Amino acid sequence: MAAFLHLLKRDSPPLAHSVIAAHGREAEARVTVVLLDGTDATDVPPGIVVRRLAAGDLDYNALLDLIFEADHVLSW
């Protein structure tokens, strides 16, 4: 089972959302999206875990753990 971690910035290209959706359709794939610097998650398909690098959700240590746990890390 592949684990994908997508790091989304506010200025991420539109291609990011189609790649995230494609990874979400892969059988048994785990897909997590981390929103950076106030990014909005309106286009993230259902079933994909969305986290935010902010107080009350993810701190930098938890983000680092996600990076090392993932098989593929994509920074947009």
N, C-alpha and C positions, 0 to 999 in steps of 0.2 A: 504494500500500500504506500503510495507516494504522498508525501506531505509537502504542500506548497505554501510558502509565506510570501505575500505580496505587501510591499511597503508603499503606500500611496501618499504622494504629496499633493498639495492644492493644484499644481500645474501639471499633473500627470496627463499623458496623452490619451486620447479616446481609445486607442488600441488596448490600453490597460484593462478596460472593462470587458472587452471581448475576450481577452486572454484569460481573465479571471473566470468568466462564464464558461469558457471551454474547459478549464481545469476542473471546475465544479461538476461538469458532466462526465468526467472520467470515472470509471468504475472504481470504487473503494478509495478514491483520493480524498485526502483531508486538505481543505483549503482554508487558510486564515488570511484575513486582510487587516493590516494595521494602518490606521489613519493617522497621518502626521500633520502637524501645523494647521489644525482647524479644517481639515479636508472633510467634505460631505460624503456620505455613503449611500446616496440615493440610487445608484445604478448597480449595487451589489445584489446578485440574485439570492433568492431565499435558500437557506441551507448552508450558507457560507458564514463562518464565524467572523464577526467584525469586532475588532478591538480598537481602542483609541489610546495613543501615547499621551496620557494626561493624568492628572491627580484623580484618584478614585477608580482608575482602570489599570493601565500598564505604566510601570516606571521603567527606567532604562535597564535595570537588572532583569526584570521579567522579559523585556524585549530581547535582550541578549540570550536568554534561555530559549525563547521561541526560535531565534536564528539558528542556534546550535541543534535544536530538535528537528528542524526542517530539512528535507532532502533537497529542496530547490528554494532559493530566496531570490525574489525579483524586486528590484527597487525601481520605482517609476518616478 
